[in-house]
């Protein structure tokens, strides 16, 4: 897929353990949600978790951003919040 549009959703957490919990919560969705117009990548380094959303058009990018922000928000709520 050629993805000319991209955004990075990065968050810092109180501890590496909390960041790991967020990563583990969101990671299973990476392979399940990808479609023809959007993809996402997830990475974690220490207390920082980053989701990169790529899309073929702006409408798909907006939808992808909304999806991943919602998933991250649910993970944060369950794990106890964000710094």
C-alpha positions as CSV (number, residue, x, y, z in Angstrom):
1,X,0.0,0.0,0.0
2,X,1.3,3.5,-0.9
3,X,0.5,5.7,2.1
4,X,1.2,9.4,1.5
5,X,-0.5,10.4,4.8
6,X,0.9,9.6,8.2
7,X,0.5,10.7,11.8
8,X,2.3,9.7,15.0
9,X,0.4,9.2,18.2
10,X,2.9,9.2,21.1
11,X,2.4,9.1,24.8
12,X,4.6,9.1,27.9
13,X,3.6,7.0,30.9
14,X,4.5,7.1,34.6
15,X,6.6,4.0,34.3
16,X,7.9,1.4,31.8
17,X,5.6,-1.1,33.3
18,X,2.5,1.0,32.6
19,X,3.8,1.7,29.0
20,X,4.3,-2.1,28.6
21,X,0.7,-2.7,29.8
22,X,-0.6,-0.2,27.2
23,X,1.5,-1.7,24.5
24,X,0.3,-5.3,25.3
25,X,-3.3,-4.1,25.4
26,X,-3.2,-2.4,22.0
27,X,-0.8,-4.7,20.1
28,X,-3.3,-7.5,19.2
29,X,-5.4,-4.9,17.4
30,X,-2.6,-4.0,15.0
31,X,-3.1,-7.1,12.8
32,X,-6.8,-7.3,13.3
33,X,-7.8,-3.8,12.2
34,X,-5.6,-3.1,9.2
35,X,-7.5,-2.5,6.0
36,X,-6.9,-1.6,2.3
37,X,-6.6,2.1,3.1
38,X,-4.9,2.3,6.5
39,X,-2.1,0.6,8.4
40,X,-0.7,1.1,11.9
41,X,2.6,0.3,13.6
42,X,3.2,0.2,17.4
43,X,6.4,0.7,19.2
44,X,7.5,1.2,22.8
45,X,10.7,2.5,24.3
46,X,10.9,2.8,28.0
47,X,7.9,4.9,29.1
48,X,6.9,6.0,25.6
49,X,4.4,4.3,23.4
50,X,4.0,5.4,19.8
51,X,1.4,4.4,17.2
52,X,2.1,5.4,13.6
53,X,-1.0,5.5,11.4
54,X,-0.6,5.6,7.6
55,X,-3.3,6.0,5.1
56,X,-3.9,6.4,1.4
57,X,-6.3,9.4,1.8
58,X,-7.2,11.9,4.5
59,X,-10.6,10.4,5.2
60,X,-9.0,7.1,6.0
61,X,-6.3,8.8,8.1
62,X,-9.0,10.5,10.2
63,X,-10.8,7.2,10.7
64,X,-7.6,5.5,11.6
65,X,-6.6,8.2,14.1
66,X,-10.0,8.0,15.8
67,X,-9.8,4.2,16.0
68,X,-6.3,4.2,17.5
69,X,-6.9,7.0,19.9
70,X,-10.0,5.3,21.2
71,X,-8.1,2.0,21.7
72,X,-5.3,3.7,23.4
73,X,-7.8,5.6,25.7
74,X,-9.5,2.4,26.7
75,X,-6.1,0.8,27.5
76,X,-5.1,3.9,29.6
77,X,-8.4,3.9,31.5
78,X,-8.0,0.2,32.3
79,X,-4.3,0.5,33.3
80,X,-4.8,3.6,35.5
81,X,-4.1,6.6,33.3
82,X,-1.4,8.5,31.7
83,X,1.3,11.0,32.9
